[in-house]
């Protein structure tokens, strides 16, 4: 096979499913992976909409996937052809100043590359640079779909919860109960929050969070009594940690307003517009802000937590379709048609 199907961002809001050359190894630390499952992410929509300046027109989109290793470079010692792997959404060398401190999003040799600056996973095959750090083997007890969200959606939620450094008895507020927010709610409880409150405009998503046990309360953001409701559940203080996963026009303002004095606001969302830091209105709250993007270096830990049943992600999958129908997947995903949370792209 010399060519393969791939979804290409042409620039100017245009996506095209077309034939592209099959990727080849270029570096000793590369791997070629046959994609068995991938997904569509809101970040892909940001690229299509021109909101990601580092993205290269002509790139194959996609950065969240699992697959089977087809070939590895001579510098990859921890993987071999036939291994099932989950991919990290970020490319990182593991050895630069930032990587050694866990700040893999700022790797001087990588960062968000796949599906942004170099060809990504919404294709039949993908070349993965620094495969020895960016690919995590999937144990036999987990299916491909069980591990699909390890490298991005689950990693982002886990990272946002980590940033808040929850203590026993703390209350978390999660803004936006989309895929990242639902994972953040789950991870906040895993990492110590005793109470999790969701804020989400979609009634179906609010109900899902409650039914799945991911939040004990869920409110609409336009509820005029929202701040009072959160205060009533936190002895009048406000949230100890707020994880902002929505990225809406006013959700940043809601995030800091719901946080208690000396609380933490973790900004996981990607914004398409500048946000205003109203320092006079904030004065005296002494807030700590932690900002994105995700340092998605927890692949092995997340795979282990999934294998042990401490985390689960099956509730995220609402739609599936073959690569040949991915443009329809984009339409459904963007419109939230049929309560779409994640469209899983299957081979074909």
N, C-alpha and C positions, 0 to 999 in steps of 0.2 A: 504494500500500500504506500503510494507516494504522496497522496493527498488525503485530507480528512475534512469532515464538517466542523465548522467553528463559527461562533457568533462574534462578529466584528463590529466595534464602534468606529464609524466612519468620520465622526465629528459632526458638529451642528445638529445634534439630537438624532442622528440617523444610526440605526442598527441594521446589520445585514447578516443573514445566515449564508455562508459561502464556503467554497472549498479552499483550504489552505494547505501548505506543505506540512508533512509530518515533521515534528520537531526532532532534532538530533542533539546528542551530547556536545557541549561546547567547552566544558570545564571539568577538571577531575572531580569536583564536588557536586556535579550535576546528577540528576536521575531523570529518566523518562518514565512517566506514570500513565497507565491506561485508566481513564476516568470511569469509575463504575457508578458513582453518584456525585452530582454537584447541585448547587442551589443558586437561586437568584437572590441578591441582597439589595437592600436600600442603597448601599454604596454604589452599586452598579447604576442605579437611577441617577445618583449624584454625578457620576462620570458622564452619562448620556446627556444630562442637563447642562454640562459645562461648568460644574461647581467644583471640580477637582483639577487645579492648574497643573499638577504634575503628571496627569494622564496624557498618554500619547494617542492621538487619532490613528486609527488603523490597528489598534491593539485588540487581541482576542480578550473578551471580558471574562470575569469570574475568578474568585479567589477562595471559595469554600467548597472543599471536595474531599472525597476518599477514592482510592483506586488500588491498582495492583502495579507493583514495580516491574517495568519491562527491561530496563537497563540501568546500570549505575556507572559513574566514572571511577577511575582508579583511586581517587581519594576518599571514596565512601566505603567505610569498613563495617558499618553497623546495619547495612541493608543489602539485600540481594534480590535478584529477579524472582518474582512469585510472591514476595511479601505483600500483604495487605497493609495499607498505610492511610493515616489521616493527615491532612496537610495543614500547616499553619498558614494563616492569611498573610503573614509577614515573612520576608526573607531576611535572615540574619546570620552573620558569620560566626557568632558565639565567642569571639576573641577580642573585638575592639573595646575601647574604653567603655562605651555605652552597654554593649552586650554583657561584659563581665559584671556589670551592676544590675543586670536584668532589664535594662531600658532598650529592648530589642527594636522597638518602633523607631528608634533613632540610630540604628546601626549605620556606621559610616559607609558600609558596603551594600546596604540593602534598604529595609523599610518596607513600605507597601509597594511591591513591585508587580506581583502576579495579577494580571487582569487590570493593570493600571499603567505601568511603564513597559512591562514585557508581557508576552502572551500568557493568558490565564487558562482557566479550566473549563470554560463552557465550550468544550471541544472534545474530540475523542481521545486525544493524547495531549500531555502537557510536559514541558521541560521545567524541572524544579531546581533552581540554583540552591547551593548550600543545603542539599538534601539531607545531609547527616544531622543537621540541626532542625530543619523545617518539616521533616516527616516523622510521624510517630507510628510505630507498629501497632496494629489492631489485634488484640488477643482473640483466640478462637471463640471465646464466650460472647463476643460482641458482633452483631451484624454490621454491615456497611452503614445502614441507616442509623443504627445506635450511635456510631462514632462520627457521623457526618458533620455535626456542629461543633466538634471539639476545637477546631482551629480558628473559629471566628465568633459565631453567635454565643456559644457557651463560654468561650474564652473572654469575650467582652463583658458578659454579665458577671463572671467570676472576678475579673479585674476590677470592675466598678465596685463590687462588694468589698474586695480587698482594700481598696483605697479608703473606704470609710472606717476601717479598723474597729468594727463593732465589738462592744463589750457585752458580757452577759446582762440581759435585761434591757438592752437598747431597742429602740424602734427605728426601723428603716421605712422611708417613703421612696417608692419607685415611680417616677414619672414616665408614662408610656408603657403600656402592657403589650407591645409588639414582641417579636421573638427575643430581642435582646433584653427587654424589660422583664419578660417572664422568666428568662434565665437569671437575671439579676435578682429578682425576688427569691427564687429558689436558692441561689448562692448566698444571699444575705442571711437567710435562716441557717444554712449550713455553717456559715462562718461566725455565728454567734448572736445574730439579732433575734430577740425573743418575739418581736412583733413586726409584721410587714404590712404596710398599707400601700395599695396601688392607686394611681391616678390616671385615668384613661377615658377618652371621650366615647369610645365604642362600647355600648352596653354588652355586646356579645363577648368581647375580650375581658371586660370586668368580670362577667359571670364565669368565664373559663378559668380565670385566676382563682376565683373562689372555689369552684368545683374541683380543681386540681390541687387545692390546698397550698397554693403558692402565696396567697395573701389572706389575711383574716378580715380585711375590709377593703373596699374599692369604691372610689368616688369619681364623679365626673369633674373635669377641670373647671367647667363653667358653673359649678355649684357655688352659689353666693356664700354659702356657709362652709366652704372647704377648709379655710384656715381654722375656723372654730371646731370643725369635726376632728381635724388632726390634733388640735390642742386638747380636746376632750379625751383623746386616747393616749395622751402623753403627759398627763398631770399638768397641763397648761404650758409645757415648755416648748413643744415643737419637736421635730424629728431629730434624733441624734445624727443620722446620716441620710442624705438625700442622693439618690442615684438618678441622674437625669438622662433618660434614654429616648426622649421624644424628639428633641431638635425642632420644635415648632417655633412660631414667631414670638410667643410670649412664655414659653416653658422655662427659659432660663430665669426669668423674673419669679415665676412660681416656685422654682427650686430654692432660691435663697430665702424667699419669704416663709417657706414651710420649715426651714431648718431652725433649730433652737440656737440661742447664743452659744458661741464656741463649738458649734456643730461643723460637720464636714459636708460639702457639696461636691459630689463626683460627677463630672461632666463627661459622660460616655458618648453622647449624641454627636453626630456630625451636623453642623449648621451650614446652611447655604447663604446666610446673611450675617453681618457683624452683629454682635450682641453688646449691649450697653451695661457697664458696671456702675450702677448709681451709688457711688461711694457716700454721698451725704445721707441717703436713705438707709444705707447699711451701717452707718457709724454706730458703734457700740455693740454690734452683734458679734464682732471678732470671729468671723467665719473663716474656715479653711477651704480653699477651692483646689480641687484636683482636676486637671484637664486631660483630654484625650490627645492622641489616639492610643488604642489598646496596646499594651505590651503582652502579646499573646505567646508567652513562652512556657505555658503550663500544660502543654499537650500530654506529657506522660502522667502527670498528676490527675488531669481530668479523665483520661482513659481509665486510670485505676479507680477513680471515684464512680465512674459509670459501671465498671465491671463489678464493683462491690454493691451497687444499687443505691449509693448515696446521692447520685444525681440521675436524672432521666430527661430525655428530650423528645420522646415519641409524640407528645401532645403538640409539638410544633408543626408536624407534617400534616397539612390539610389537602394538598394537591400533588399530583405526580403527572409527568408527561415526558415523552422522549425528546431528545435533543432536536429532532426534526420539527418539533412544535414549540420551541422555546420562545419564539416571538409572541405566541399566544400566551405562554406562561408569563412573560413580562407584562402583558396587558392585564391579565387576571391579578397578578401580584400587586401591581401598582394601584389598581382599582379596588383592592381588597374584595374582589368578587367572590361570592360564596364563602365569606369570612376567611379569605386566604391569609394564612400566616407565612407558610413557606411552601414554595413550589419546588419539589424535588425533580431534578432533571435526570432521567434514566437514559441508558444507551439506546441508540436507534434514531 
